[in-house]
Amino acid sequence: MPYHPLDRRQFLKYTSASVLAGGLLSRSRHRSGLYAAEPSGPISEIERTVVHSGFDGEYCWVHPRAGAIPGETPSVVMTMQKLWLKGSDVFKPLQEMRTDDLGETWQGPYPTGFEHRDEGNGITVGVCDFTPTWHEKTQKLLGVGHTVRYENNHVQKGRRRRETSYAVYDNENRTWSDWDVVEMPDMDNKFFSSGAGCAQRVDLPNGDILIPFYFSDGINPHRKASVMRCEFNGKTLKYLEHGSELDIPTHRGALEPSLTFFRDEFFMTIRHGDGHGYVARSKDGLQFSEPQPWTWDDGTELSTGDTQQHWVSHQDGLYLVFTYKRDDNQHVFRQRAPLFMAEVDPETLSLKKDTLQTLVPERGARLGNFQVVTVSPQESWVTVTEWMQPIGVEKHGSDNSVYAVKIKWSTPNEYAVG
């Protein structure tokens, strides 16, 4: 199938007529009011809501990510999973929350079909870092993440395989399909450890999907980032090709990339372990410029630490959501709280310092694993939990709250990226 890069008119015609026609989140059962700088530009209001809270001291909820299903009254499905506090990245199977009344009430959390699978020799495999997003062409909610393997209740040591995982939601029966993995070329070598965890993807007008991912051969811990173009027929997600292999040649390399489309270009933000996040641009969503570290617009360094960033896109402004190191958050693991947002200068790929605002305040727990979704022309959402590691962070006030932060637009958002 031939691939053609988008122009802005084609992209906006597609998104405004299709994806944005569905999917609306509204207020949750618990509202904590506005918490933002003075709204400016296309943002009229920012509202922080608490969807779920409570902490048992043994597990905590992580990775809440929502997908919206179109309808006269849209339904919203949010997946998340429990983390064992005594382990490192030891996740229970995905569970689900759902609202059918625009967020006035939420059902769940309740189990799904994402059970861990026994691979023999004491190894089990599960799905994590999962993000559900509506796919307009097939009218399906498609979730994409990656796999993780465990041995003796710990992440498997040594050379361990990782794949991009996916599943499809059946809205009528309110069930997920059995999860599957994307078949990559050279899976036993180059793409032995390859996954699209925590990724924001971009769906193209012809139904193809651009999915950012990161990979290695499983021997060298250094990873590279790229974007794969996939075909989805409503059941199977098929790899077609991938683009530039972006390398940041220090530490563990390029991790957890996220993709967005703004005006005439695609932008990718990348987590890295040298104290900085990185950003690159592309005209076609596959071939990218060399990554450059994020900075403020006055030229000063932005130290994001070893954590991820994600995008909020509106035709009148491009924004980045992130955490960064400050004098007042040294007690937070990797300084991953508060959760901030700032407008991006798309020419210089820097952040406008005077637009910085807090989305979720710091209460001791980290907020570095989060996601962004465009849910309607009027609103975009940032979903995040208070990650209760290391043990004892609750002394600062955190209680494993699950937040949905509503960014409300003064003019309808013509983009649908998520």
C-alpha positions as CSV (number, residue, x, y, z in Angstrom):
1,M,0.0,0.0,0.0
2,P,1.6,3.3,-1.0
3,Y,2.4,5.9,1.7
4,H,1.8,9.6,1.2
5,P,2.7,12.2,3.7
6,L,-0.1,14.5,4.8
7,D,-0.7,18.1,4.1
8,R,-2.5,20.2,6.8
9,R,-5.7,20.5,4.8
10,Q,-6.0,16.8,4.2
11,F,-5.3,16.1,7.9
12,L,-7.8,18.6,9.3
13,K,-10.5,17.4,6.9
14,Y,-10.0,13.9,8.2
15,T,-9.8,14.7,11.9
16,S,-12.5,17.3,12.2
17,A,-15.0,15.2,10.2
18,S,-14.2,11.8,11.9
19,V,-12.2,11.2,15.0
20,L,-13.2,14.4,16.8
21,A,-16.9,13.7,16.1
22,G,-16.8,11.1,18.9
23,G,-15.4,10.8,22.3
24,L,-16.3,13.2,25.1
25,L,-15.1,13.1,28.7
26,S,-16.8,15.3,31.2
27,R,-16.6,15.9,35.0
28,S,-15.9,13.0,37.3
29,R,-17.5,12.2,40.6
30,H,-14.9,14.2,42.4
31,R,-13.8,17.6,41.3
32,S,-10.8,19.4,42.8
33,G,-11.3,22.7,40.9
34,L,-9.2,24.7,38.7
35,Y,-5.4,24.7,39.1
36,A,-3.6,26.5,36.4
37,A,-1.9,29.7,35.4
38,E,-4.1,32.4,33.9
39,P,-5.5,30.8,30.7
40,S,-4.1,32.2,27.5
41,G,-4.2,31.6,23.8
42,P,-6.6,28.9,22.8
43,I,-7.0,27.5,26.4
44,S,-10.0,28.8,28.3
45,E,-9.9,26.7,31.4
46,I,-8.0,23.8,33.1
47,E,-9.9,21.6,35.5
48,R,-8.4,18.8,37.6
49,T,-10.7,16.0,38.6
50,V,-10.1,12.9,40.7
51,V,-11.6,9.7,39.2
52,H,-10.4,7.3,41.8
53,S,-8.4,7.3,45.0
54,G,-7.3,5.1,47.9
55,F,-4.1,3.3,48.9
56,D,-3.7,-0.1,50.5
57,G,0.0,0.1,51.2
58,E,0.8,-3.0,49.1
59,Y,-0.2,-2.1,45.6
60,C,-0.9,1.2,43.7
61,W,-2.7,2.0,40.5
62,V,-0.6,3.2,37.6
63,H,-0.8,3.9,33.8
64,P,-4.4,5.3,33.5
65,R,-5.1,5.9,29.9
66,A,-8.5,6.7,28.3
67,G,-10.0,6.1,24.9
68,A,-13.4,7.5,23.8
69,I,-16.0,5.6,21.7
70,P,-18.3,7.8,19.6
71,G,-22.1,7.9,20.0
72,E,-25.0,10.1,20.9
73,T,-23.6,9.8,24.4
74,P,-20.0,8.8,24.0
75,S,-18.6,6.1,26.3
76,V,-15.1,6.4,27.7
77,V,-12.9,3.3,28.5
78,M,-9.8,3.9,30.7
79,T,-7.4,1.1,31.4
80,M,-4.9,1.0,34.3
81,Q,-3.1,-1.7,36.3
82,K,-1.8,-2.4,39.8
83,L,1.8,-2.2,40.6
84,W,3.4,-4.3,43.4
85,L,5.2,-1.8,45.6
86,K,7.9,-4.3,46.7
87,G,9.0,-4.9,43.2
88,S,10.3,-2.9,40.2
89,D,7.8,-2.6,37.3
90,V,5.9,-5.7,38.5
91,F,2.4,-5.0,37.1
92,K,-0.8,-7.0,37.6
93,P,-3.1,-7.5,34.5
94,L,-4.8,-4.5,33.1
95,Q,-8.1,-3.5,34.6
96,E,-10.8,-1.1,33.3
97,M,-12.9,1.9,34.3
98,R,-15.7,3.1,32.2
99,T,-18.2,6.0,32.1
100,D,-21.4,6.1,29.9
101,D,-22.7,9.4,31.2
102,L,-19.9,11.8,30.3
103,G,-18.0,11.3,33.5
104,E,-20.7,11.9,36.0
105,T,-20.2,8.4,37.3
106,W,-17.5,5.8,36.7
107,Q,-17.8,2.0,36.8
108,G,-14.8,-0.1,38.0
109,P,-12.0,-0.7,38.3
110,Y,-12.8,-4.3,37.2
111,P,-10.8,-7.1,35.5
112,T,-10.3,-7.5,31.8
113,G,-9.0,-10.4,29.7
114,F,-5.4,-9.3,29.9
115,E,-4.2,-12.2,32.1
116,H,-0.5,-13.0,32.2
117,R,0.5,-16.0,30.0
118,D,2.7,-18.9,31.1
119,E,5.6,-19.4,28.7
120,G,7.2,-22.3,30.6
121,N,10.4,-22.5,32.6
122,G,9.0,-20.2,35.2
123,I,8.4,-17.3,32.7
124,T,5.1,-15.4,32.4
125,V,4.3,-12.6,30.0
126,G,1.9,-9.7,30.4
127,V,0.9,-6.4,28.8
128,C,1.8,-3.0,30.2
129,D,2.2,0.7,29.2
130,F,-1.1,0.3,27.2
131,T,-2.9,3.2,25.5
132,P,-6.4,2.8,23.9
133,T,-7.3,5.1,21.0
134,W,-10.2,5.3,18.6
135,H,-9.5,4.2,15.1
136,E,-11.9,5.9,12.8
137,K,-11.7,3.8,9.6
138,T,-12.5,0.5,11.3
139,Q,-14.7,2.1,14.0
140,K,-12.7,0.3,16.7
141,L,-11.1,1.2,20.0
142,L,-7.5,-0.1,19.5
143,G,-5.1,-0.3,22.4
144,V,-1.4,-0.5,21.9
145,G,1.4,-1.1,24.5
146,H,4.1,-3.7,24.9
147,T,4.9,-6.9,26.7
148,V,6.9,-7.6,29.9
149,R,8.2,-10.9,31.1
150,Y,8.5,-12.0,34.7
151,E,10.4,-14.7,36.5
152,N,9.9,-15.4,40.2
153,N,7.8,-12.2,40.5
154,H,10.5,-10.0,39.1
155,V,11.2,-8.7,35.7
156,Q,13.1,-11.4,33.8
157,K,16.9,-11.0,33.9
158,G,19.3,-11.3,31.0
159,R,18.2,-11.1,27.4
160,R,14.5,-10.9,27.4
161,R,12.1,-10.5,24.4
162,R,9.7,-7.5,24.2
163,E,7.0,-7.0,21.6
164,T,4.5,-4.3,20.7
165,S,1.2,-5.6,22.0
166,Y,-2.3,-4.7,21.1
167,A,-6.0,-5.6,21.7
168,V,-9.3,-4.4,20.3
169,Y,-12.3,-3.4,22.4
170,D,-15.8,-4.9,21.8
171,N,-18.1,-2.1,22.9
172,E,-21.3,-4.2,22.6
173,N,-20.0,-6.9,24.9
174,R,-17.7,-4.5,26.8
175,T,-14.8,-6.9,26.5
176,W,-11.3,-6.8,25.1
177,S,-10.0,-9.3,22.5
178,D,-7.2,-11.6,23.4
179,W,-4.1,-9.5,23.2
180,D,-1.6,-10.2,20.3
181,V,1.7,-8.8,19.2
182,V,2.9,-7.0,16.1
183,E,5.1,-9.2,13.9
184,M,8.3,-7.3,13.2
185,P,11.1,-8.1,10.7
186,D,14.2,-9.7,12.2
187,M,12.5,-10.3,15.6
188,D,15.3,-12.6,16.7
189,N,18.0,-10.0,16.3
190,K,17.5,-6.3,15.5
191,F,14.0,-6.1,16.9
192,F,14.3,-8.7,19.6
193,S,13.4,-6.1,22.3
194,S,10.9,-3.8,20.6
195,G,7.9,-2.1,22.1
196,A,5.5,0.9,21.8
197,G,4.9,1.4,25.5
198,C,3.4,4.7,26.7
199,A,3.2,6.0,23.1
200,Q,1.0,8.6,21.5
201,R,0.3,7.6,17.9
202,V,-1.1,9.4,14.8
203,D,-3.8,7.8,12.6
204,L,-3.7,8.7,8.9
205,P,-6.7,9.5,6.7
206,N,-6.3,6.2,4.8
207,G,-6.5,4.2,8.1
208,D,-2.7,3.5,8.4
209,I,-1.3,4.1,11.9
210,L,2.0,5.8,12.7
211,I,3.3,4.2,16.0
212,P,6.5,5.4,17.7
213,F,8.5,2.7,19.3
214,Y,11.9,1.9,20.7
215,F,14.1,-1.2,20.2
216,S,17.4,-3.0,20.7
217,D,18.8,-6.5,19.9
218,G,18.3,-7.5,23.6
219,I,22.0,-7.8,24.1
220,N,23.1,-4.1,24.0
221,P,21.0,-2.2,26.5
222,H,21.2,0.9,24.3
223,R,17.9,1.6,22.5
224,K,17.0,3.5,19.4
225,A,13.6,5.2,18.6
226,S,11.6,5.1,15.4
227,V,8.1,5.2,13.9
228,M,6.5,2.2,12.3
229,R,3.6,2.5,9.8
230,C,1.1,-0.1,10.4
231,E,-2.1,-1.4,8.7
232,F,-5.1,-2.2,10.9
233,N,-8.2,-4.1,9.5
234,G,-10.2,-4.1,12.7
235,K,-8.6,-7.2,14.1
236,T,-4.9,-7.4,13.1
237,L,-2.2,-4.8,13.4
238,K,0.4,-5.3,10.7
239,Y,3.8,-3.7,10.4
240,L,4.5,-2.2,6.9
241,E,7.7,-0.2,7.3
242,H,9.6,2.0,9.7
243,G,11.4,5.2,9.4
244,S,14.5,6.9,10.8
245,E,16.3,5.1,13.6
246,L,17.0,7.9,16.0
247,D,20.0,7.4,18.3
248,I,21.0,9.4,21.4
249,P,24.3,7.6,22.0
250,T,24.6,7.7,25.8
251,H,23.1,5.8,28.7
252,R,20.2,3.6,27.7
253,G,19.5,5.5,24.5
254,A,16.2,6.7,23.2
255,L,13.1,5.6,25.2
256,E,9.3,6.0,25.2
257,P,8.9,8.2,22.1
258,S,5.6,10.0,21.5
259,L,4.3,11.4,18.2
260,T,2.0,14.3,17.2
261,F,0.9,16.3,14.1
262,F,0.8,20.1,14.2
263,R,0.1,22.2,11.2
264,D,2.3,20.8,8.4
265,E,4.7,18.7,10.5
266,F,5.1,15.7,12.7
267,F,7.0,16.0,16.0
268,M,8.4,13.4,18.2
269,T,9.5,13.8,21.9
270,I,11.8,11.2,23.4
271,R,12.7,10.2,27.0
272,H,16.4,9.9,27.7
273,G,18.5,9.2,30.7
274,D,21.2,12.0,30.5
275,G,19.0,14.5,32.3
276,H,17.1,15.8,29.2
277,G,14.2,14.9,27.0
278,Y,14.7,15.2,23.2
279,V,12.6,16.4,20.3
280,A,12.8,15.9,16.5
281,R,10.6,16.9,13.5
282,S,9.4,15.3,10.3
283,K,7.4,16.2,7.2
284,D,6.1,12.7,6.6
285,G,6.0,11.1,10.1
286,L,8.8,8.6,9.2
287,Q,12.0,10.4,8.4
288,F,13.0,12.7,11.3
289,S,15.7,15.3,12.0
290,E,18.4,14.6,14.5
291,P,17.0,14.8,18.0
292,Q,17.9,18.0,20.0
293,P,17.5,18.5,23.8
294,W,14.5,20.4,25.0
295,T,15.3,23.9,26.3
296,W,13.4,27.0,27.4
297,D,12.9,29.8,24.9
298,D,15.5,31.9,26.7
299,G,18.1,29.3,25.9
300,T,18.5,27.8,29.4
301,E,18.6,24.1,30.0
302,L,15.4,22.1,30.7
303,S,16.4,19.1,32.9
304,T,13.6,16.6,32.5
305,G,15.6,13.8,34.1
306,D,15.0,10.2,33.1
307,T,11.2,10.4,32.3
308,Q,8.8,10.8,29.5
309,Q,7.0,13.7,27.9
310,H,3.7,13.8,25.8
311,W,1.9,16.3,23.5
312,V,-1.2,18.4,23.6
313,S,-2.0,19.6,20.1
314,H,-4.5,22.4,19.0
315,Q,-4.4,24.1,15.6
316,D,-3.6,27.4,17.5
317,G,-0.9,26.0,19.7
318,L,1.3,23.0,20.4
319,Y,2.0,22.1,24.0
320,L,4.2,19.7,25.9
321,V,3.3,17.9,29.2
322,F,6.3,17.0,31.3
323,T,8.1,16.9,34.7
324,Y,11.4,18.6,35.4
325,K,14.0,19.1,38.1
326,R,13.5,22.0,40.4
327,D,14.8,23.1,43.8
328,D,11.5,22.3,45.5
329,N,11.0,18.7,44.2
330,Q,14.2,17.0,45.2
331,H,12.4,14.6,47.5
332,V,10.3,13.2,44.6
333,F,11.7,10.1,42.8
334,R,13.5,11.5,39.7
335,Q,11.8,14.8,40.4
336,R,8.7,13.4,38.6
337,A,6.2,15.9,40.1
338,P,4.5,18.3,39.8
339,L,3.1,17.6,36.3
340,F,3.6,20.7,34.1
341,M,2.5,22.0,30.7
342,A,4.0,24.7,28.5
343,E,3.6,25.9,24.9
344,V,6.1,24.8,22.3
345,D,7.7,27.2,19.8
346,P,7.5,25.0,16.7
347,E,10.2,26.9,14.9
348,T,12.9,26.7,17.6
349,L,11.6,23.6,19.3
350,S,11.8,25.3,22.7
351,L,9.3,25.8,25.5
352,K,7.9,29.2,26.2
353,K,8.8,29.8,29.8
354,D,6.0,32.3,30.5
355,T,3.3,29.7,29.6
356,L,4.4,27.2,32.2
357,Q,1.5,26.0,34.4
358,T,0.9,23.2,36.8
359,L,-1.6,20.5,35.9
360,V,-1.2,18.3,39.0
361,P,0.6,19.5,42.1
362,E,3.2,17.5,44.0
363,R,2.2,15.5,47.1
364,G,5.3,13.3,47.4
365,A,4.4,10.7,44.8
366,R,5.8,10.7,41.3
367,L,3.6,11.7,38.3
368,G,5.9,10.8,35.5
369,N,3.9,8.1,33.8
370,F,0.9,9.8,32.2
371,Q,-0.9,10.2,28.9
372,V,-2.7,12.8,26.8
373,V,-5.8,12.2,24.7
374,T,-7.9,14.6,22.6
375,V,-11.5,13.6,23.5
376,S,-13.6,16.2,21.8
377,P,-13.2,19.5,19.9
378,Q,-13.7,21.3,23.2
379,E,-11.4,19.3,25.5
380,S,-8.1,17.4,25.7
381,W,-7.4,15.3,28.8
382,V,-4.2,14.4,30.7
383,T,-4.6,11.2,32.9
384,V,-2.1,10.3,35.6
385,T,-1.9,8.5,39.0
386,E,0.2,9.2,42.0
387,W,2.7,6.4,41.8
388,M,3.3,5.3,45.4
389,Q,7.0,4.3,45.2
390,P,9.3,4.5,47.0
391,I,7.4,3.3,50.0
392,G,6.5,6.1,52.4
393,V,5.7,8.9,49.9
394,E,2.2,9.1,51.4
395,K,3.6,11.1,54.3
396,H,3.5,14.1,51.9
397,G,-0.2,13.7,51.3
398,S,-0.5,11.4,48.3
399,D,-3.1,8.7,48.3
400,N,-2.8,7.1,44.8
401,S,-5.3,9.5,43.3
402,V,-6.2,8.9,39.6
403,Y,-6.5,12.3,38.0
404,A,-8.1,13.4,34.8
405,V,-7.1,17.0,33.9
406,K,-9.4,18.6,31.4
407,I,-7.9,21.2,29.1
408,K,-10.8,23.2,27.7
409,W,-10.4,25.1,24.4
410,S,-11.8,28.5,23.6
411,T,-12.0,27.5,20.0
412,P,-12.8,24.0,18.8
413,N,-9.8,21.7,18.4
414,E,-9.4,20.5,14.8
415,Y,-6.7,17.9,15.7
416,A,-7.4,14.4,16.9
417,V,-4.2,12.9,18.0
418,G,-3.8,10.9,21.1
